[in-house]
Amino acid sequence: MILSTVLRASSHLVPPGGGDVPLGRWLLRGAAAGAAGTTALDAATYLDMAVRGRAPSSTPEQGVEKLAAVLHLTIPGDRETRQHRVAGLGPLLGAGVGTGAGVLLGAAHAAGFRPPLPLGSLVTAVGVMVGTNAPMAVLRISDPRSWSPSDWLSDALPHAAYGLVTAWTLRELGARGRPRLR
């Protein structure tokens, strides 16, 4: 509903770098690209867990708990039910962040920021990595300064997958006619 409202409201706006594509379409393309990137990030994370036999990260759930406390929100339910809700909200929060980051990238494309795929992938990956880890540090959930090389690898590789898939998907959705496969 919110997305359709944004699309309607911005359907007549054609940003300077967006060619003849309305801003709302770039935002929608960004959302789709961010969702695809989030799927790639999740797949890379689960593959890493399967290959190395490592446990899943608890930071998404900790993020939900901290945000609920900061916003003075109560997550209802008895202990077990509440725990299950928090476990469900953590990945949903991540999907929302990944999709939202794609919307921001779509806005950047609309403004004319369209670097080559390698650079776009890198900028997207680093931007999302900083954008997700900085709040975790501010909320004192995690301190990247204390991470081991293995911890950094567990974080960097999935974000690299996110950056590549998001940048590529947005580029292809912005192509005229048939998708460009190079």
CORWO-V881260 format. One record per backbone hydrogen bond with DSSP energy under -1.0 kcal/mol. NH is the residue of the N-H (numbers start at 1). CO is the residue of the C=O. Records with the same first field share a line. If there is no record, write none. Layout:
NH=CO / CO
//
This chain:
5=1
6=2
7=3
8=4
9=5
10=6
13=10
18=15
21=18
23=13
26=22
27=23
28=24
29=25
30=26
31=27
32=28
33=29
34=30
35=31
36=32
37=33
38=34
39=35
40=36
41=37
42=38
43=39
44=40
45=41
46=42
47=43
48=44
49=45
50=46
51=47
52=48
53=49
62=58
63=59
64=60
65=61
66=62
67=63
68=64
69=65
70=66
71=67
73=68
82=78
83=79
84=80
85=81
86=82
87=83
88=84
89=85
90=86
92=88
93=89
94=90
95=91
96=92
97=93
98=94
99=95
100=96
101=97
102=98
103=99
104=100
105=101
106=102
107=103
108=104
109=105
110=106
111=107
112=109
113=108
114=112
120=116
121=117
122=118
123=119
124=120
125=121
126=122
127=123
128=124
129=125
130=126
131=127
132=128
133=129
134=130
137=133
138=134
139=135
140=137
141=136
142=136
146=143
147=144
152=148
153=149
154=150
155=151
156=152
157=153
159=155
160=156
161=157
162=158
163=159
164=160
165=161
166=162
167=163
168=164
169=165
170=166
171=167
172=168
173=169
174=170
//
